[in-house]
Structures are given as structure tokens and as C-alpha cells.
Amino acid sequence: MRQPKSFEEGMQRLQELLNILQDDATPLAQSVKVYAEAANLISYCKQTLDNAKLQIEEIDAQLAEKAGDNA
């Protein structure tokens, strides 16, 4: 499995995998492979969200610091 180029691409692929898993015609062996790929994508997306959250918190801290300097 290749790493997605973006969070949005990862989420799109997760939706595709969910559709495969929900299909009653999907064989068990394929379901296990799809599940493994989905687990990796979930981890990637969570890490991407955590990084974005950290960046936002850093920006907020910088803004609060600047506001304190101006007070």
C-alpha cells in the first residue's frame, strides 16, 4: 500500500475500502487485506490530524503571545 498524498486522498480511499468491506460478495481473504489497508490509512489520517492540531495550537500560542505583548 502506498502512502496517500493528502489527508483527503486517505479519507477517499477509506470510503472505497468501506464500500468493499460492506459488499457481501467480498471474499474473506480480500476482506482481511482490505481491513489491514484501512487500519494503516486510519493511522495515517489520525497522525495527519494530530499534526494539524499541533500546528493550530502553535499558531494560537503565537497569537496569544503577540496579544500579550501589545497589552
N, C-alpha and C positions, 0 to 999 in steps of 0.2 A: 504494500500500500504506500502510495506517495503522500507526502505531506501536502495539505491544501495550501493554496496560495494566499488565502484570506479566511477570516472567520466566516464570512458569508458563504464562501465556497464549501467550507466544512459543514456548515449547517444545511446547505442544499444537499450535500452528499448524505448526511444523516437522514434527511427526509426520504431520499431514494432508498436507503437501506431499510428504513422503517417500512416502506411500502413492500419491499421484498420479503421482510420478515412476516408481514401481515398476510401475505399471499399463501393460501392453503396448499398451493401446488409446489411451493418451495421445498425441496428435499431437506431432510435433517442435516446432512453433511454440509450443504450450502448454507443453511441457517446458522450453523456454528461458525463458519468462516465469516459470514456477514456480521454476526454478533461480535466477533473479535475485531473486525474493522471498525464497527460502530463504537466499541469501547475505546479504541485508540483515538477516534475522532472526538469523542466526548472529552477525553483527557486533553487533547489539543485545544478544543474550544474553551474548556474551563480555564486552562492556563492563559489563553489569549484574553479572556475576560478579566482574570486576575491582574494581568499586566496592564490592561486598560484602566482598571480601577486604581491601581497604584499610581499611574500617570495622572489621573484626575485628582487623586489625593495630594500629589506633589504640587500640581498647579494651584489647588485650593490653598495649600500651605503657603506658597509663594505670594498669592494674592492677599492672604491674611497678614503676612509679614509686611508687605508693602502698605497695606491699610493701616497697620500699627505704626509704621514709620511716619505716616502722614498725620497721625493723630496728635 
